[in-house]
């Protein structure tokens, strides 16, 4: 059945490649573009280095994630429908196929909706007052709520409460699984968002990592997850053609939050929570560097790093953007290979 998954990749690629140029033109008409503004960190302090390196990205449409949300969902449903029409058995490792599909799509679309709202807030510079002004802490609360909902469904509907650690065996976490999985989903949603600062960086790394998880999902014969990854991967590859330097379109928060959270959920569904931070190793480095910097500012009252996240530090050191992206792609491939090795260890 590998041909079906490859067909899903190809169909999604063709659909997105056909739609993306008209969609870019549509975004320009809506003025759905990165605005020129002075950014501030979580402590409401200016970030002049970030502003300097991102000034040239002013005006680039940031709604690419919206297109991928729609096309991936459409292609995924069409292939699930094809299985149903042809009366092909949809294999899964869980009690309910419907629950597995519900969890994946809820994560994909709910975090996407939150990201769309945040994009609108940034682009059109809505006044930030009240809860729905969506300040950083408000967005974090909503992300944590969504993460917990998804974690609860993983725990209650799919009966996932175990974690496999290579060489040490399988551990039953019980209700503590809700805490760990919620944190993982929340962390990766923000890690991909942090990484999405250079042309092609986040989408390229995500594509490599998804190929790794696709291998895992095929090895355990999980059809819903395999089909979703295939539909998503085809769209990402088409999008990446227009997202590499110099980018014509970006995924925005709509894509970054959704893609990061869904990537984490796929890792959890496949039972590879331990391999997840390895597969997404560059995302972890990017988020980790930002956390170190925030820790220094908050508790030490000084910067620990000259600038964060990691890709911005490399820019600050004088590296050209394409050089940074290509080298982090290569590092990501090594992480994925190592993560696959960990995934298949007993």
Secondary structure, DSSP 8 states (H G I E B T S, - for coil): -HHHHHHHHHHHHHHHHHHHHHHHHHHHHHT-B------B-TTS-B-HHHHHHHGGGTT-B--HHHHHHHHHHHHHHHHHHHHHHTT-----SSS-HHHHHHHHHHHHHHHHHHHHHHHHHHHTT----SGGG--HHHHHHHHHHHHHHHHHHHHHTS---EEEETTTEEEE-TTHHHHHHHHHHHHHHHHHHHHTTSTTHHHHHHHHHHHHHHHHHHHTT-HHHHHHHHHHHHHHHHHHHHHSSS-SB--HHHHHHHHHHHHHHHHHHTT-HHHHHHHTHHHHHHHHHHHHHHHIIIIISS-SSSSSSHHHHHHHTT--HHHHHHHHHHHHHHHHHHHHHHHT--
